[in-house]
Amino acid sequence: MEKGIKADSNYLKNNRNASIKGLKYGLKGEIIVNGTNYNNYIPTMGLSDNEIADVMNFINDSWENKNEKIVTKEEVSDSKK
């Protein structure tokens, strides 16, 4: 794992909808992940709801993240800005 990258993200676990919205609409401003402050801009990536669900499920099952409830296309579709 690269230096500075932390596994088992508490942000993903505690901010599921915000994580989905970050992929769907972009993200701007400060977030705290595993005690580290990040203040950057992530642009909208232009992914479909199905692709966002796939990305979230990949992230939620990688880098020591453990999330047993999968993200569905419907959950992404219901996520409003």
Secondary structure as the mmCIF struct_conf table of DSSP 4:
data_model
#
loop_
_struct_conf.conf_type_id
_struct_conf.id
_struct_conf.beg_label_comp_id
_struct_conf.beg_label_asym_id
_struct_conf.beg_label_seq_id
_struct_conf.end_label_comp_id
_struct_conf.end_label_asym_id
_struct_conf.end_label_seq_id
TURN_TY1_P TURN_TY1_P1 LYS A 3 GLY A 4
BEND BEND1 ALA A 7 ASP A 8
HELX_RH_AL_P HELX_RH_AL_P1 ASN A 10 ASN A 14
HELX_RH_AL_P HELX_RH_AL_P2 ARG A 16 TYR A 25
STRN STRN1 LEU A 27 VAL A 33
TURN_TY1_P TURN_TY1_P2 ASN A 34 GLY A 35
STRN STRN2 THR A 36 ILE A 42
HELX_RH_AL_P HELX_RH_AL_P3 ASP A 49 ASN A 60
TURN_TY1_P TURN_TY1_P3 ASP A 61 ASP A 61
BEND BEND2 SER A 62 SER A 62
TURN_TY1_P TURN_TY1_P4 TRP A 63 GLU A 64
BEND BEND3 LYS A 69 LYS A 69
HELX_RH_AL_P HELX_RH_AL_P4 LYS A 73 ASP A 78
#
